[in-house]
Amino acid sequence: MTLSQNILRIYSPKNCLKYSDKLKTIEDAIVTKSPCLAHFKKNISEDFTVSFLVVWLLYLNSLLNLKRPMTEDQIELCAGMIVKEYPALKITDLTFLFKKIIRGDFGSFYESLGIDKVLGFFNLYFEERLKTAEQISDSQHASFKNDLTFDYSTSLERLWYGSKGFNSKK
């Protein structure tokens, strides 16, 4: 089995959604380790990454059982736009986002799905993801800042002798 086939098997939407119960928040999607779209684009190819997203969108399209689903051309165009606009999204982000779409968290589809709706879902999710990532970063910074202890005796001694170029105390 080739690397591409293995990735498609492991990170298929059906497989990822099957194990998505651990992803309850955007923070879970952010902190859970998984590759991002940019990783696939860089290490395999942009064509593979677009095809990977096509598989995800085809799965969504069929799962929603819509009267007017997206056409293959729409799906391919939408996948390409997602790869270009949201390369930082991880597989866990896709899983959580698609789970939200399937649950109806973004509202009713009115029996149709289009590029505008899908990109709208991605845009809303990405904005919320950026806010969550900022909060995580701020929290980690505050925690790190509070944990810093400064040992004046050894630190000043090291700074004094180190700055004077002395190798040993006099």
C-alpha angles and dihedrals in degrees: 000000000000124000091253093051091047092051091048090051097046096040099037113138092241092053095044094047090048089063098034096108089098091061105080100144139024087252089060089052091049099047097040110095116246136129121271128226091255089058092057091044092051099039101036112011145285090251090056091048092051090047089049090056091044087060090052093048092046089053092050091045092053096040095055092056094215127180091224107030123177116279121239090254091052091048093050093047091047092049091052091050091050092051091051098042102036109031092143093065113113127214088255088056091052090048094050093043094049090046088055092048092049091048090053096243090145094052135255123333094209087227094298139085126199141171091262093055095046093047088046090056090049092048094050091046094047093050090051090045092054091052091048093048090051091051091049091049093048091048093049091047092050091048092049092046092052092048095056112110119186118210100205097191098056096030095051091044091051092046093047098047093035093052093049091053094241117148094200140020120270 
